[in-house]
Structures are given as C-alpha cells and as structure tokens.
Amino acid sequence: MSVPVLDLTRQHAQIREAVQRALQDVFETQHFILGKHGKALEEEAAAHLAAARAVGVASGTDALLLGLRALGLKQGEGVLTTSFTFFATAGAIHNAGGRPFFAEIDPETFNLSPAAVERFLEEECRPGPEGLPVHHATGVPIRVLLPVHLYGLPADMDALNAVASSHGLKVFEDACQAYGAVYKGRRVGTLGHLGAFSFFPTKNWGGAGDGGLLTTDDAALSDRLALLRVHGSRERYIHEEIGYNSRLDEVQAAVLRVKLPHVDGWNRRRAEVAELYRRGLEGIPSVHAPKAPDGYTHIYHQFVIRAERRDELKAHLADRQIGSMIYYPVPLHLQPCFRSLGYAEGALPHTERAAAEVLALPIFAELTQAEVQEVCEGIRSFYAGRR
Ligand SMILES: Cc1ncc(COP(=O)(O)O)c(C=O)c1O
C-alpha cells in the first residue's frame, strides 16, 4: 500500500459542493478584491481565535513582512527568532529592513528556547536607547521577538512574553503552521502583540492558492496593517506611507470560509492520527515521537519524529511508496544567503542536530489507521534490518 505524505483530494471530496457554491458566488458578483467574503472571513477568524481584529493579506510571508513594518521595525534593527523554521520567517525580517538574530531551540519541542532568548538578551546585548537591548558585536538594537509555533505546537509563550517584556521587545508570533493550536486555554496568534497565519494550500486551514492573515488586539496596529496592504492609502490616490499590494482575494476568502467550520474537527482528527503513530512507534529505540507538553494543544500540521540514520530511513520508506519530508534540512543560520550574518557551523548545536534528525511522516485528517500502520511497519522493518 502506498501512503502519500498529504492528499488534499480527500478533504475536497467532503466539501466539493460547498466550495463550488462559494466560488460561483464570487464569479457571479465579479468582485475579486476586498469584498464581502474577505471582510466576513476576517470577522469569523477573529471570533474563532478570540482576537479583537484580523486582517487578511496575500500570504503568510506578507503577514510577517507587513506585521514587522506595523510593529515599527526600522531599517537595520534586529529581530530575534529561531533558525529552525521555514525560510520565510527570516526572509521577511530581511525584506522588512531588519536583521535576523537566531537563538537556540528547545530540543524536545523544536521551538525557541526561552532560556536561550534570555541568555542572548542578557549576555550578548547591553541596554540601549528607547530601552531596547543593543547587540554588542554588531551595535544593532533588537526590537522584536519572533517565535514560531513549529509544526503546530505552541511555543512557550508565557516564558517568551516575560523575557521579551522585561527587555522592551514586541512579540510577533509566527503562527503560520499552527492555526487553531491552543496554549494554556488561548489560541496562538493572540498571545503576543501580533500573530501571522498562512493559508498556503497544505496548511491545516489552507486556501486554493496563497493567502495570509494577521491577528491582534491592538486597533491601531490593525488599522496600520489595513493601510499597508493597500499601498499605504486610506483615501484613493493619497498615500500616507509606502505600503504593498497584499490583499487576501475573494476566491481565497470564499474557499477558506467554507473550510473554517471544519478546522477544529480536522485538527482533532490529526491529533488522533498522532496518537496512533505514537502507539505504532512504541518500542523502537531509534525513533523519538513528538508529544505536546501539558496545557498545549498541538494541531500536528506536521508529525515530526527524530530518527537515527534519518536519510536511509527516508529512502527505505520511499522504496515502500511511503512519503516523508524533511522540515528543514538546512537551518537558516547556515543558509548561503545569510552568510554575511556571521554564523558558523556549530553555532546552534541543538538546531543543527534537529536538522540532521527530523523526518515528517504523512499526516492529514483523512489518513486511515491502516495507512498509519503501514508507515509504522515500514519504520520498524528498517530498524529490524528487514527490507
Ligand atoms: C513557519 C512559517 N512561516 C511563514 C510561512 C510563509 O507562509 P506563506 O507560504 O503563506 O507565505 C510558512 C509557510 O509556508 C511557515 O511555515
């Protein structure tokens, strides 16, 4: 039996008619940008997350870019984040005019370690103007802390918020992989000053193309975001600042609205699949399966194991027609485009070790128990030396 890493056609089969009706509505009205679906989607997402405001944009990457601008990041200022994330996290920092700084992850959760963040701010920075920490070696002031809820597991936001606030940093959650995840009773994206989400089609709440969303309780921030996404213009042809063309279009919003009522159920089913994996992988000493800490609801955008001889295991699974992915094989501090930041190999040992050991197994709400068993059997046979 082959097992795909993701099969969106199974999801579409459940909602086909509703999606077609929603698309028909958009095409009948011929209103494609900033219409009723986009507005309704913002209201529905804000209510679902218990955020005061939500602002739709063209992608998760743009959500990060516009969000950093709205938070007041100035040219040449620093943003402290994780190196173990999708490229967009740091790409957006650069494109917003900032300089990324990378702190170490917690090896158990793969998320930014609050202790490492504190160490960076205390030991590698000194107090500077505006109460912001200034990085000793570069003289760069650090304005924003940007944690990522990687694979759908919330980062330790109480600890991160505490260290950020004691150093005067704004907190911007990269929740692009974690729509619906809950941290101590609250949804991610509402735990810092601002949250960014992605509607890339493979996400737990995915569109029919690119899309993104920002969430905040701060009305001034959401007004600024609404301005930035339309070239900084409130009144037609008058531009208060230089913004972007970054709207969530009506086709995306209409499709996403059909899916939203299903998302919590789909996320719960992913957690059940994760539990099936944990049981199926029990007793394989070469494999470490993920588990959410108490008080955290992991939405398993990815189910990522640590595995000995990871690349050989991946090839073995591929031989058995079982899909798997490596998120992410090269940490951002070692990317060629960030060479000028001056990080050497060995700078972030937990991050580098994770990059060498992680393997994402197939996970989606419609994955069957038999498919999970097939994957687990494939892994077991590899370590038992059976082919
Ligand atoms: C952690 C993270 N940040 C940012 C992004 C960027 O989102 P998008 O692909 O919608 O631009 C993604 C997803 O692709 C992501 O996984």
The ligand as an SDF file (V2000), in Angstrom:
LIG
                    3D

 16 16  0  0  0  0  0  0  0  0999 V2000
    6.6920   28.9690    9.8190 C   0  0  0  0  0  0  0  0  0  0  0  0
    6.2480   29.6090    8.5320 C   0  0  0  0  0  0  0  0  0  0  0  0
    6.3800   30.9350    8.3800 N   0  0  0  0  0  0  0  0  0  0  0  0
    5.9780   31.5480    7.2590 C   0  0  0  0  0  0  0  0  0  0  0  0
    5.4100   30.8550    6.2200 C   0  0  0  0  0  0  0  0  0  0  0  0
    5.0520   31.5980    4.9820 C   0  0  0  0  0  0  0  0  0  0  0  0
    3.7350   31.4140    4.5880 O   0  0  0  0  0  0  0  0  0  0  0  0
    3.3330   31.5390    3.0360 P   0  0  0  0  0  0  0  0  0  0  0  0
    3.8210   30.3040    2.3500 O   0  0  0  0  0  0  0  0  0  0  0  0
    1.8300   31.6170    3.0860 O   0  0  0  0  0  0  0  0  0  0  0  0
    3.9400   32.7690    2.5090 O   0  0  0  0  0  0  0  0  0  0  0  0
    5.2300   29.4660    6.3450 C   0  0  0  0  0  0  0  0  0  0  0  0
    4.5750   28.6380    5.3310 C   0  0  0  0  0  0  0  0  0  0  0  0
    4.7860   28.4260    4.2310 O   0  0  0  0  0  0  0  0  0  0  0  0
    5.6830   28.8300    7.5170 C   0  0  0  0  0  0  0  0  0  0  0  0
    5.5640   27.5080    7.6540 O   0  0  0  0  0  0  0  0  0  0  0  0
  1  2  1  0
  2  3  1  0
  2 15  2  0
  3  4  2  0
  4  5  1  0
  5  6  1  0
  5 12  2  0
  6  7  1  0
  7  8  1  0
  8  9  2  0
  8 10  1  0
  8 11  1  0
 12 13  1  0
 12 15  1  0
 13 14  2  0
 15 16  1  0
M  END
$$$$
